[in-house]
């Protein structure tokens, strides 16, 4: 399932407990991701799901749910 894998990637990359991550989690506000961490996350997601996230789309991917929706729409 896409959500489970995204949570796994986020927990690993941000060193947070996966149980605190849900679809409404905001990368910056809830998970304390800085801009460099967000770039790293996007690169991991692109590799894992074989999708390309255009630079202009990155700013729209603020929540876990938005990332999952993007992946599901572009696979």
C-alpha positions as CSV (number, residue, x, y, z in Angstrom):
1,X,0.0,0.0,0.0
2,X,1.3,3.4,-1.0
3,X,0.5,5.1,2.4
4,X,2.4,2.4,4.4
5,X,5.5,2.7,2.2
6,X,5.4,6.6,2.4
7,X,5.2,6.4,6.2
8,X,8.1,4.0,6.3
9,X,10.2,6.3,4.1
10,X,9.3,9.4,6.2
11,X,10.0,7.6,9.5
12,X,13.4,6.4,8.2
13,X,14.4,9.7,6.6
14,X,13.2,11.9,9.5
15,X,14.0,9.6,12.4
16,X,10.5,9.7,13.8
17,X,8.2,7.0,15.1
18,X,6.0,5.8,12.3
19,X,3.0,5.6,14.7
20,X,2.8,9.4,14.8
21,X,2.6,9.7,11.0
22,X,-0.8,9.8,9.3
23,X,-2.3,11.2,6.1
24,X,-2.9,14.6,7.8
25,X,0.7,14.9,9.0
26,X,2.4,18.1,7.7
27,X,6.0,17.5,6.8
28,X,7.3,20.8,8.2
29,X,4.8,21.5,11.0
30,X,4.3,18.0,12.4
31,X,7.4,16.1,11.4
32,X,10.0,18.9,11.6
33,X,11.3,18.4,8.1
34,X,13.5,21.3,6.9
35,X,13.8,22.2,3.2
36,X,16.8,19.9,2.7
37,X,15.0,17.0,4.3
38,X,12.0,17.6,2.0
39,X,14.2,17.4,-1.1
40,X,15.8,14.2,0.2
41,X,12.3,12.8,0.8
42,X,11.1,13.7,-2.7
43,X,14.2,12.0,-4.2
44,X,13.5,8.8,-2.1
45,X,9.9,8.8,-3.2
46,X,10.8,9.3,-6.8
47,X,13.2,6.3,-6.6
48,X,10.8,4.1,-4.6
49,X,7.7,4.7,-6.7
50,X,9.3,5.4,-10.1
51,X,7.6,8.8,-10.4
52,X,9.0,12.2,-11.3
53,X,8.0,15.1,-9.1
54,X,8.3,18.4,-11.0
55,X,10.0,21.2,-9.0
56,X,6.8,23.3,-9.2
57,X,4.8,20.4,-7.7
58,X,7.1,20.0,-4.6
59,X,5.5,23.0,-2.8
60,X,2.1,21.3,-3.1
61,X,3.3,18.2,-1.3
62,X,3.0,19.5,2.3
63,X,1.2,16.6,3.8
64,X,1.5,12.8,3.8
65,X,-1.9,12.6,2.1
66,X,-0.8,14.9,-0.6
67,X,2.3,12.8,-1.3
68,X,0.2,9.6,-1.5
69,X,-2.3,11.3,-3.8
70,X,0.4,12.5,-6.1
71,X,2.0,9.0,-6.3
72,X,-1.4,7.3,-6.9
73,X,-2.2,9.8,-9.7
74,X,1.2,9.4,-11.4
75,X,2.0,5.7,-11.3
